[in-house]
Amino acid sequence: MKYPTIAMRFSDILNLRGLRARELAEKAEMTEGAISHYVNGNRVPGNKTATKLGKILDVNPLWLMDLSADMETEESKDQAKRIADELVKLLDADDIKTIMEIKKTDDEKAKLKLYMKLIEKASKL
């Protein structure tokens, strides 16, 4: 294995996306052997291949090539920021207090209770 980071990244993202190498190969119209080289850390994908795989896996192609520590695409970051901005608009002072309590406590039962409080409120929106 010449590229352990590549192998780790491919294994991690396939697990995260619930895909097998064979399924990724089919979606990318590539051979399973080609994907296997990346999963096993024997090769690094080139620009075109990384771009294609990045789109399918919804990750930064440079991350797949081990040229960036940032897994998220700019599009994903923008979408997450928009969602977070919308969520913040829905929060009131009690919600923020509850979130701060969650962050402070190490008691798992207390955390679960606080999470449930937030979920219950969110389900009423």
C-alpha contacts under 8 A as a table, 3 or more apart, distances in Angstrom:
res1	aa1	res2	aa2	distance
1	M	4	P	6.13
1	M	40	N	6.68
1	M	41	G	5.18
1	M	42	N	5.35
2	K	41	G	6.02
2	K	42	N	5.66
2	K	43	R	7.52
3	Y	6	I	5.42
3	Y	7	A	6.48
3	Y	41	G	4.53
3	Y	42	N	6.18
3	Y	43	R	6.89
3	Y	44	V	7.37
4	P	7	A	5.04
4	P	8	M	6.12
4	P	40	N	7.78
4	P	41	G	5.31
5	T	8	M	5.03
5	T	9	R	6.07
5	T	41	G	7.33
5	T	66	D	6.86
6	I	9	R	5.15
6	I	10	F	6.15
6	I	38	Y	6.41
6	I	39	V	7.11
6	I	41	G	5.49
6	I	44	V	6.80
6	I	64	L	6.55
6	I	65	M	6.64
6	I	66	D	6.28
7	A	10	F	5.31
7	A	11	S	6.06
7	A	38	Y	5.81
7	A	39	V	4.50
7	A	40	N	5.09
7	A	41	G	4.21
7	A	42	N	7.94
8	M	11	S	5.15
8	M	12	D	5.93
8	M	39	V	7.29
8	M	41	G	7.82
9	R	12	D	5.09
9	R	13	I	6.06
9	R	39	V	7.99
9	R	64	L	6.58
10	F	13	I	5.31
10	F	14	L	5.99
10	F	38	Y	6.71
10	F	39	V	5.27
10	F	64	L	7.11
11	S	14	L	5.28
11	S	15	N	6.17
11	S	39	V	5.85
12	D	15	N	5.21
12	D	16	L	6.04
13	I	16	L	4.84
13	I	17	R	5.97
13	I	57	L	7.34
14	L	17	R	5.19
14	L	18	G	5.86
14	L	19	L	4.94
14	L	20	R	6.26
14	L	21	A	7.36
14	L	57	L	7.95
15	N	18	G	4.92
15	N	19	L	6.21
15	N	20	R	7.70
16	L	19	L	7.82
17	R	57	L	7.20
19	L	23	E	6.10
19	L	24	L	6.61
20	R	23	E	5.25
20	R	24	L	6.38
21	A	24	L	5.13
21	A	25	A	6.07
21	A	32	E	6.32
21	A	35	I	6.09
21	A	36	S	6.64
21	A	39	V	7.78
22	R	25	A	5.03
22	R	26	E	6.27
22	R	31	T	7.95
22	R	32	E	5.21
22	R	35	I	7.82
23	E	26	E	5.10
23	E	27	K	6.24
24	L	27	K	5.12
24	L	28	A	6.01
24	L	32	E	8.00
24	L	35	I	7.56
24	L	56	I	7.95
25	A	28	A	5.12
25	A	29	E	5.75
25	A	30	M	4.75
25	A	31	T	5.55
25	A	32	E	5.19
25	A	34	A	7.82
25	A	35	I	6.22
26	E	29	E	4.94
26	E	30	M	6.26
26	E	31	T	7.45
26	E	32	E	7.79
27	K	30	M	7.78
27	K	56	I	7.41
28	A	52	K	6.88
28	A	53	L	6.61
28	A	56	I	7.37
30	M	34	A	6.74
30	M	35	I	7.47
31	T	34	A	5.32
31	T	35	I	6.77
32	E	35	I	5.22
32	E	36	S	6.02
33	G	36	S	4.83
33	G	37	H	6.35
34	A	37	H	5.32
34	A	38	Y	7.04
35	I	38	Y	5.34
35	I	39	V	6.30
36	S	39	V	4.94
36	S	40	N	5.90
37	H	40	N	5.24
37	H	41	G	6.02
37	H	42	N	4.98
37	H	43	R	5.50
38	Y	41	G	4.96
38	Y	42	N	6.04
38	Y	43	R	5.35
38	Y	44	V	6.15
38	Y	45	P	7.03
39	V	42	N	7.85
41	G	44	V	7.35
44	V	65	M	5.95
45	P	49	T	5.69
45	P	50	A	5.42
45	P	64	L	7.56
45	P	65	M	6.12
46	G	49	T	5.37
46	G	50	A	5.83
46	G	65	M	7.53
47	N	50	A	5.17
47	N	51	T	6.01
47	N	61	P	7.70
48	K	51	T	5.16
48	K	52	K	6.23
49	T	52	K	5.10
49	T	53	L	6.06
50	A	53	L	5.07
50	A	54	G	5.68
50	A	61	P	4.94
50	A	62	L	7.31
50	A	64	L	6.41
50	A	65	M	6.82
51	T	54	G	5.00
51	T	55	K	6.25
51	T	61	P	5.13
52	K	55	K	5.38
52	K	56	I	6.52
53	L	56	I	5.08
53	L	57	L	5.99
53	L	61	P	7.24
54	G	57	L	5.10
54	G	58	D	5.43
54	G	59	V	4.83
54	G	60	N	5.75
54	G	61	P	4.74
54	G	64	L	7.24
55	K	58	D	4.96
55	K	59	V	6.66
55	K	61	P	7.86
58	D	72	E	7.70
58	D	73	T	7.17
58	D	76	S	7.91
59	V	63	W	7.29
59	V	64	L	7.67
59	V	71	M	5.53
59	V	72	E	5.31
59	V	73	T	5.52
60	N	63	W	5.24
60	N	64	L	6.81
60	N	70	D	7.05
60	N	71	M	5.25
60	N	72	E	5.44
60	N	73	T	4.64
60	N	74	E	7.96
61	P	64	L	5.11
61	P	65	M	6.52
62	L	65	M	5.03
62	L	66	D	6.19
62	L	67	L	4.99
62	L	68	S	5.36
63	W	66	D	4.94
63	W	67	L	5.68
63	W	68	S	4.68
63	W	69	A	6.00
63	W	70	D	6.09
63	W	71	M	5.36
64	L	67	L	7.57
64	L	71	M	7.91
65	M	68	S	7.69
66	D	69	A	7.17
68	S	71	M	7.45
70	D	73	T	7.87
72	E	76	S	6.02
72	E	77	K	6.42
73	T	76	S	5.12
73	T	77	K	6.31
74	E	77	K	5.05
74	E	78	D	6.12
75	E	78	D	5.14
75	E	79	Q	6.16
76	S	79	Q	5.09
76	S	80	A	6.08
77	K	80	A	5.11
77	K	81	K	6.11
78	D	81	K	5.08
78	D	82	R	6.22
79	Q	82	R	5.12
79	Q	83	I	6.24
80	A	83	I	5.11
80	A	84	A	6.03
81	K	84	A	5.02
81	K	85	D	6.04
82	R	85	D	5.10
82	R	86	E	6.29
83	I	86	E	5.12
83	I	87	L	6.18
84	A	87	L	5.00
84	A	88	V	6.11
85	D	88	V	5.18
85	D	89	K	6.52
86	E	89	K	5.26
86	E	90	L	6.84
87	L	90	L	5.21
87	L	91	L	6.67
88	V	91	L	5.23
91	L	94	D	7.90
91	L	95	D	5.61
91	L	96	I	6.72
92	D	95	D	5.30
92	D	96	I	6.45
93	A	96	I	5.18
93	A	97	K	6.17
94	D	97	K	4.97
94	D	98	T	6.14
95	D	98	T	5.01
95	D	99	I	6.21
95	D	118	L	6.99
96	I	99	I	5.05
96	I	100	M	6.18
97	K	100	M	5.12
97	K	101	E	6.23
98	T	101	E	5.05
98	T	102	I	6.30
98	T	114	L	6.40
98	T	118	L	7.70
99	I	102	I	5.07
99	I	103	K	6.38
99	I	114	L	7.81
100	M	103	K	5.09
100	M	104	K	6.28
101	E	104	K	5.13
101	E	105	T	6.22
101	E	114	L	7.85
102	I	105	T	5.60
102	I	110	A	7.77
102	I	111	K	5.34
102	I	114	L	6.56
102	I	115	Y	7.70
105	T	108	E	7.81
105	T	110	A	7.36
105	T	111	K	6.88
106	D	111	K	7.64
107	D	110	A	5.30
107	D	111	K	6.26
108	E	111	K	4.97
108	E	112	L	6.12
109	K	112	L	5.09
109	K	113	K	6.21
110	A	113	K	5.08
110	A	114	L	6.25
111	K	114	L	5.10
111	K	115	Y	6.07
112	L	115	Y	5.02
112	L	116	M	6.08
113	K	116	M	5.13
113	K	117	K	6.31
114	L	117	K	4.99
114	L	118	L	6.47
115	Y	118	L	5.18
115	Y	119	I	6.15
116	M	119	I	4.96
116	M	120	E	5.93
117	K	120	E	5.23
117	K	121	K	6.37
118	L	121	K	5.20
118	L	122	A	6.11
119	I	122	A	4.97
119	I	123	S	6.05
120	E	123	S	5.24
120	E	124	K	6.69
121	K	124	K	5.34
121	K	125	L	6.87
122	A	125	L	5.34
